[in-house]
Amino acid sequence: MSDIFTLTPDEGDGGEPTPQKKRGRRRSKPVIALITLASVLVGVIVIVGVVGGVYASRLANSFNDNATKIEQAFPEESTRPAPAPDGAMNILLMGSDSRADATTIDDPSSSDQRTDSMMLVHVDADRENVYVMSIMRDLYVPIPGHGSNKINAAFAYGGSPLTVQTVEQLLGVRIDHVAIIDFEGFKGMTTALGGVDVFSPQAFSAGEYSYVAGLNKLEGDRALRFVRERHAFADADFTRVKNQQAFVKGLANTVLSRSTLTDPGKVSAFVTAMSPYLTVDKHFDIGTIASLGVSLRSIDTSKMHFFTVPTAGTGSVGGQSIVNVDQPGLDAVKAALANDSLNTLPIG
């Protein structure tokens, strides 16, 4: 993997905008929220694509009925890139974090809600590969109408529409769907599946839990601690991100296993446990999920690729710790996204 695509540790907070607070429905833990969201979308899409028929339709309906819809998820059409002509799809995943009063995550007005975790999921046009790009929360970028700031400030300034506009401006491609997750369903998700088999490249301990180098069955609090831990590692967030990616892969493998797909109760429990904690744009509905699932029915974890937006080290602006954009690296990613050629980049 090229240096421009290496993972960069999260920086601390500080100096975030604090517009007017709004009352809302939930609080979220950012890191776990995002990993849960990626896991849920992988699981639902894979299940719908593999099992098919009336059963899949019922699962998709359960997802559609229970997930909250964002009525205004996108910016004005005149500000947006054109849709991909080849059918490639980009989904923006967000994990939000309210540090004061609970806020309304499906409201476009300003609040104290922040997207401390963000991923872009790119599904290529031939539906052979899925690319998941982490976007560092402290990445210092232009935010339309607000100058330059950390990218997670966009949600505080203008909710999903401004966040989408900021990411579209940064990457030069259109975001087709938006999904936000509340982490509260994480433990229920792993329990519904009877645990998730996850490969850890090294042994470590975190609190009262110990993990072996190799395969670990993770469920409930044990799973939560695995994806959250960073203090046990010399490189902190680098290994934490790798563990989070390992969990998503393990989740996909667990969902694809015969023991899951042949157990309607287990599959139904998984979808039922998670869908109430999802907020999606109003067009990310049963038809879209079913269509995407069927088109990805031959996907496996070898076709899932994880990388991070290219960065150029850290710095400080106005007393805030920031992560700098690696512009040459970003330009390469932008071109590959536009041409649906991420397979040409050294991203694994």
N, C-alpha and C positions, 0 to 999 in steps of 0.2 A: 504494500500500500504506500502510495506516494506521501511525502511529508505534508502536502497541502490538504490531505484528507484525513489527517490524524485527529483524534479527539482532544478537545481542550477542556480543562477542568472548569466547573462552574465558579463564578466569582461571587463575592458577597453582595448584599443588597446595599441600599443607600441611595438617597437622592431621587427616589421615585416620585412621580407626580401624584398628588392626592386631590383629584377633583372631588366634586360633591358626591357624598356617599348615597347609595340607594339601597333600600331594603330588598331582600331577595329570599331564595329558598335554601341554598346550601353553601357550605364551605368545602374547599378541596385542598388536598395535599398535592403539590405540583408534580413531583417526580413519580409517585405511585399512580397518580391520576393518569398520566400520559401512558405509562406502561400498561395500565389496565385498559385504556382505550384502544391501544394498538392490538392488545390481546383479544379484546371483544370483537373488533372489526374483523381480524383474521379468523376468529372462531366462527362468527355468524356467516361470513362470506363463504368460508370453506364448507361449513355444514350444509348451507343452502345449495351450494354447487354440487356436492357429492351425493347427498341423500335424495334430492329431487322430489318431484311429484307433489301430492297433496300434503304430505308431512312437511316438506320444505315450505310450502305455502303457509301452513299454520305457524311455523316458526317465524317466518318473515312477518306475518301479521302480528304476532306477539311483540316482535321488535318494534314494528311500526306503531302499534297502539300504545306502548308504554314509554317509548323515548319521547322526550320533549322536543318540539320543533321550534326553530328560530325563524320567525317571519321575515326578518330583515337581516340576512346574514352577509350580504354582499354590497359593495359600494355602487355608486352610480355607473351605469353601463358605459357611459362616455369616457370613464377613467380607466377602463379595463383592457387588458390584452385580448386579442381574438381567441376564440376556442381553438384547440389543437385540431388541425385539419385531418390528422390521421387516426383520431379516436383514442389517443393516449389520454389518461385521466390523472388529475392531481387532486389529492384530498389533504386538507390541512387539519391536523390533529392538535388540539390544545388541552393542556391541563391548567386549570386556573387556581388562584390562591388569594383568598380574602383575609387580610390581616387586621381588619377592624370589624365593622358590622358586616353581616352577610350581604352580598350584593346580587343583583339580577344579571346572570350571565347571558341571558337572551335579550338584553336591552342594549340598543346602540348608543345610548347617551353615556356621558362620562360617569365614572364611579371610582372606587378604590380597588376594583378587581384587576388582577394581573395574570397574564399567561406566563408563568414561570417555567413552563415546559412547552415545547412546540416541535412538531415533526411534520415534514412533507412526505406523503406517500405518493409515489409516482408509479402508476400501473402502465406498462408499455402497451403500444397499440396492438401487438399480436397476442397480448395476454399470456406471455411466456415468463415474464419476470416482474417482480415487485421490488421497488427501491424505497428504502425508508431513510430519509435524511434528517438528522437532528439539527435544529437551529438553536444555537446558544442563546440563553435568555438575556445575556448582557451584551449581545452583539450590537455594536454602535452603528446605527443606520438612519437615513432620513425618514421621518414620519410625516406624511403629507399634511401640511397646515400647521405643523408643530416643530419645525426644525429637526435637528438630529438628536437622538436619544437612544437608550437601550430599546431593543425591539419589543420587550415585554411591556413598555409604556403605552404602546399603541392601543391595547385593549382598554387600559384605564382612560385614555382620551376619547375613544369612540367605539368601544365594543368590537364585535366581530367584523362589521363593515370596514372600519379603519385598519384593523389587523390584516384582513385580506388584502386591502389596497396596499399596505406597507409591504407585505410579502410578495405580492404581484409585481410591485415596483422594483423590489430587490432582485427577484429571480427572472423577471421578464416573461413569465408564463401565467396563464389563467388558472385560478383555483376553481375546480368544479364542484367540490363539496367541502363542508365544514363539519367537524364533530368535536364536541367538548365533553369531558368526563369528570364525574365526581368519584373520588377514590373509594367511597364507602362500600362499594360492591366488590372490592378486590377479594376479600376473604371468602365471601359467599361464592364467588366465581370458582376459586380453587377447590372449595369444598364440594360444589356441585359436580365437579369433574372427578372427585375422588382423589385429588392431588394431581400435580403436574410434574413430570419427570424432566429435570433440568440438569444440564451438564455444566459443572464448574471446573475451570482450568486449574484451580488450586484449592487446597484446604484452608479454611479459616474459621474463626469463631466470632460471633457477634452477640453480645449479651449472653443469654442462657442457651443460645443455639450454636451448634457446631455443624459445619458442612465439609464433606469430603471432596477430594479431587476426583472428579468423575461424576457419576450419576447421583442425583439427590431427588427424592420425592418431596415436593414442597406443597404445603397446604396451610391455609389460615395465617396465623401470626408468623409461623416459620417462613412462609413464602414472602410475607410482607417485609420481614427483616432482611431476607436475602437480596431483594431488589433495592432496598433502602441503604444498606450498609456501605460506608466508604472509609471510615476511620481505621478499619482493619488492614488497609492496603497502603503500601508505600506511595503508590501513585494516586491514591484517593479516588477521585471521580473517574479517572481513566478506567479502572477496573469496575467501578460501579456501573458505568455505562455498558461495558461488555457483559456484565451480569444481567442487566436489564434486557439486553438484546438476546441473551441466552434464554431468558425466561419466555420472551415472545416466541422464539423458535420452539421451545419445549411445549408451549401452549398449542402451537399449530400441530406439532407431532402428536400430542395427546388427543386433540380433537379428531385428527385423521386416523387414529388407531381403531382397530376393529372393535375393541372393547367399548369405545365411545359410540361409534357410528351404529352399532347393533343394539344400543341401549337407549330406546326412545325417552325413557324417564330421565336419564342422565343428560341427554342433549337438551331436552325441554327445560330442565332445571337450570342449566347453564344460561340459556337465553333469557329465561324468566328472571334469574338472579341479577343479570347485568343491565338489561334494557332500561329499567327505570332510572338508572344513573347516567344515561346518555342524553345529550342535547345535540341535535343535528339540524342542518338546514332543511327547510320544508320539502325539498325535492329529493332528499336522500331517503327515499321511501321504499316500500315493499318491492315495487317494480324495479327500481334501480339496484337494490341489494340482490334480488333474484337474478337479474340479468348479469350483474358483475360476478356473482357466485358461479353461475353456469359457465361463464367465459373463462373462469380461473379454475375449473374443476380438475385440471391436470397439474396444478401447481404443487410444489412441495418445498420444504425449507431450503433446499439447495438453490432454489430460484428466488429466495428472499435475500436482499443485499442491504447491509446497513452501513451508513457513513455519516459524517458530520460536515456541515457547511464549512468551506475552507476559511481558516482564521489565521491571523498574523500576530499572535501574542496578545498580551493584555496591556492596558494603559490606564490613565486616569483623566477624567474631564470634570471640572467643577467639584472635585472631591469624590466623584463616583468612580468605582472600578468598572472598567469596560473591557470588552473583547473586540479587537480590531478585525475588520474584514480583510482577508487576503484577496485583493482585487483580481490579480491574474488567475488565481484558483477559482474564484467565483465566476469569472468570465467563462472559464472552461465548463463549469457546471451549467451556467445559463445556456450556453450553446448546445450542450448535450441534452438539456431538458427540452429546448426548442426543437431540436432535431430528433428527439426520442432515441438518443444514442448514448445513454449513460453506460451501456455495456462497454464503451470504448475507454472509459476512465478507470484508473486503478483503485477501485473501491471495494473489491472483494466479491 
